[in-house]
């Protein structure tokens, strides 16, 4: 197998056609400046060693060296062997509230963005553990199932917004049941649910949902976002002013953190409750607790052992760079013969 270890550097190859055009314009401008002082016939007499074709050859050489350096920077690698690696860890489902109340800005920049940031930080810390996500509002859906593909998990996390679940509400009970059903019952791993919400306007029988989870050995942690004093829910800007959600009488609706419900969920779920902050330290605390749980083998994966091959490109680039240093634009009899055979006019 072949790959580039740092494929992002391959975007630098777009510079080469740009430089190619720039060098052509530079030569044209240089030629026009010379023509303002003399004509072509006189120029050949005054500068008989000057060669246009050698300028093109040198330009091609410089661009080719640059391409080799960029490719070596991307570090091409070849897979030499496969290894079977045991996968051990725990299974974690994160339940994220995407209801309109999560737009409140008592946690900066707002509740849902603060939650997504801290979840992203947690994903970066995971080593072998499987993570899944359920998003919920008035209904609950699996955003992505349990996986160790953390890059894909981050991508799907970033795609979450307030339109992910169009039905409004805060169906915590349904979200817990959805996650409970999504765990693989045949996997003997430790299973954990982390609920991130403001806990307000919850729907359904939360107690029975928590009991169903704990009967299957699932621990439930909760993180409450927001303030208990209450803040308005911004809906956007209208005429340069921020509009807020209102009730049927036109009064501004305030959203409050329901800590009592979240504390009860965590206590019944054999977990802990944390008050969420912009820094996301509470998820780090939960991860520290999870790291103490016993890691269980849940499968094996094939890992390819790659070896670097950048030096196959770097070595010729350095040699050509030394050659280019001594390369001049004077006429060469050898190149003149070569261009003549190719039918290219040598000037």
Residue pairs with C-beta under 8 A, 6 or more apart in sequence:
1 78
1 79
1 304
1 306
2 76
2 77
2 78
2 79
3 76
3 77
3 79
3 306
4 10
4 74
4 75
4 76
4 77
5 74
5 75
5 76
5 77
5 306
5 308
6 73
6 74
6 75
7 74
8 74
9 70
9 73
9 74
10 70
10 71
10 74
12 70
12 73
13 67
13 70
13 71
15 66
16 63
16 66
16 67
19 63
19 66
20 59
20 63
23 59
23 63
27 52
27 55
27 59
34 43
35 43
38 46
43 50
44 50
48 331
49 330
49 331
50 329
50 330
50 331
51 329
51 330
51 331
51 332
51 335
51 346
51 347
52 347
53 335
53 339
53 344
53 346
53 347
54 327
54 328
54 329
54 330
54 331
54 332
54 335
55 329
57 327
57 335
58 324
58 327
58 329
61 320
61 323
61 324
61 327
62 324
64 320
65 317
65 320
65 321
65 324
68 313
68 314
68 316
68 317
68 320
69 313
69 314
69 317
71 313
72 310
72 311
72 313
72 314
72 317
73 310
74 310
75 308
75 310
76 308
76 309
76 310
76 312
76 313
77 306
77 307
77 308
77 309
78 306
78 307
78 309
79 304
79 305
79 306
80 305
80 306
80 307
81 304
81 305
82 302
82 303
82 304
82 305
83 302
83 303
83 304
83 305
84 300
84 301
84 302
84 303
85 300
85 301
85 302
85 303
86 297
86 299
86 300
87 128
87 148
87 297
87 298
87 299
87 300
87 301
88 128
88 295
88 296
88 297
88 298
89 126
89 127
89 128
89 129
89 130
89 148
89 189
89 295
89 296
89 298
90 129
90 130
90 189
90 190
90 191
90 192
90 290
90 293
90 295
90 296
91 129
91 130
91 132
91 146
91 183
91 184
91 187
91 189
91 190
91 191
91 192
91 298
92 129
92 130
92 131
92 132
92 191
92 192
92 193
92 194
92 290
93 131
93 132
93 133
93 134
93 146
93 179
93 182
93 183
93 191
93 192
93 193
93 194
94 119
94 122
94 131
94 132
94 133
94 134
94 193
94 194
94 196
95 133
95 134
95 135
95 136
95 140
95 172
95 175
95 176
95 179
95 193
95 194
95 195
95 196
95 197
96 112
96 115
96 116
96 119
96 133
96 134
96 135
96 136
96 143
96 160
96 196
96 197
97 112
97 115
97 136
97 137
97 170
97 172
97 195
97 196
97 197
97 198
97 225
98 112
98 135
98 136
98 137
98 160
98 161
98 162
98 164
98 165
99 136
99 137
99 138
99 162
99 165
99 168
99 169
99 170
99 201
100 162
100 168
100 233
100 235
100 245
101 111
101 170
101 198
101 200
101 201
101 226
101 233
101 255
102 110
102 111
102 112
102 115
102 162
102 197
102 198
102 225
103 110
103 111
103 112
103 162
103 233
103 234
103 235
104 110
104 111
104 198
104 226
104 231
104 232
104 233
104 234
104 255
105 111
105 231
105 234
106 226
106 227
106 231
107 114
107 225
107 226
107 276
107 277
107 278
108 114
108 278
110 234
111 198
111 225
111 226
111 276
112 160
112 161
112 162
114 225
114 276
114 277
114 278
114 280
115 196
115 223
115 225
115 276
116 157
116 158
116 160
117 280
118 276
118 279
118 280
118 282
118 283
119 133
119 157
119 196
119 283
120 154
120 157
120 158
121 280
121 283
121 284
122 131
122 280
122 283
122 284
122 286
122 287
123 131
123 150
123 153
123 154
123 157
124 150
125 284
125 287
126 150
128 148
128 295
129 148
129 290
130 146
130 147
130 148
130 189
130 298
131 146
131 147
131 148
131 150
131 153
132 142
132 144
132 145
132 146
132 147
132 179
132 182
133 142
133 143
133 144
133 153
133 156
133 157
134 140
134 141
134 142
134 143
134 175
134 178
134 179
134 182
135 141
135 143
135 160
135 164
135 165
136 165
136 170
136 171
136 172
136 174
136 175
136 178
137 164
137 165
137 166
137 167
137 168
137 169
137 170
137 171
138 165
138 167
138 168
138 169
138 170
138 171
138 203
139 165
139 167
139 169
139 171
139 174
140 165
140 171
140 174
140 175
140 177
140 178
141 164
141 165
141 178
142 178
142 182
143 156
143 157
143 160
143 164
144 152
144 153
144 156
145 182
146 182
146 183
146 184
147 153
148 301
169 201
169 203
170 197
170 198
170 199
170 200
170 201
170 202
170 203
171 202
171 203
171 204
172 195
172 197
172 199
172 202
172 203
172 204
172 206
172 209
172 261
172 265
173 202
173 203
173 204
173 205
173 206
173 208
173 209
174 203
174 204
174 209
175 195
176 193
176 195
176 206
176 209
176 210
176 212
176 213
176 220
177 209
177 212
179 193
179 213
180 193
180 209
180 212
180 213
180 216
180 218
183 191
183 216
183 218
185 216
187 296
187 298
188 296
188 298
189 296
189 298
190 217
190 219
190 290
190 293
190 294
190 296
191 216
191 217
191 218
191 219
192 218
192 219
192 220
192 221
192 271
192 290
192 293
193 213
193 218
193 219
193 220
193 221
193 269
193 271
194 220
194 221
194 222
194 223
194 283
194 286
195 220
195 221
195 222
195 223
195 262
195 265
196 222
196 223
196 225
196 276
197 222
197 223
197 224
197 225
197 262
198 224
198 225
198 226
198 255
198 256
198 257
198 258
199 222
199 224
199 257
199 258
199 259
199 261
199 262
200 226
200 255
200 256
200 257
200 258
202 258
202 261
206 261
206 264
206 265
207 268
210 220
210 265
210 268
210 269
211 268
213 220
213 269
214 220
214 268
214 269
214 270
218 269
219 269
219 270
219 271
220 265
220 266
220 268
220 269
220 270
220 271
221 266
221 269
221 271
221 272
221 273
221 274
221 286
221 289
222 262
222 263
222 265
222 266
222 269
222 271
222 272
222 273
222 274
223 262
223 273
223 274
223 275
223 276
223 282
223 283
223 286
224 257
224 258
224 259
224 262
224 273
224 274
224 275
224 276
225 257
225 276
226 255
226 256
226 257
226 276
227 256
227 257
228 256
228 257
228 259
229 256
230 254
230 255
230 256
231 254
231 255
232 244
232 245
232 252
232 253
232 254
232 255
233 244
233 245
233 253
233 255
234 242
234 243
234 244
235 243
235 244
235 245
236 242
236 243
237 243
244 252
244 253
245 252
245 253
246 252
246 253
247 253
257 275
259 273
259 275
262 273
263 273
265 273
266 272
266 273
267 273
272 286
272 289
274 282
274 285
274 286
275 282
276 282
331 346
335 346
336 346
339 345
339 346
340 346
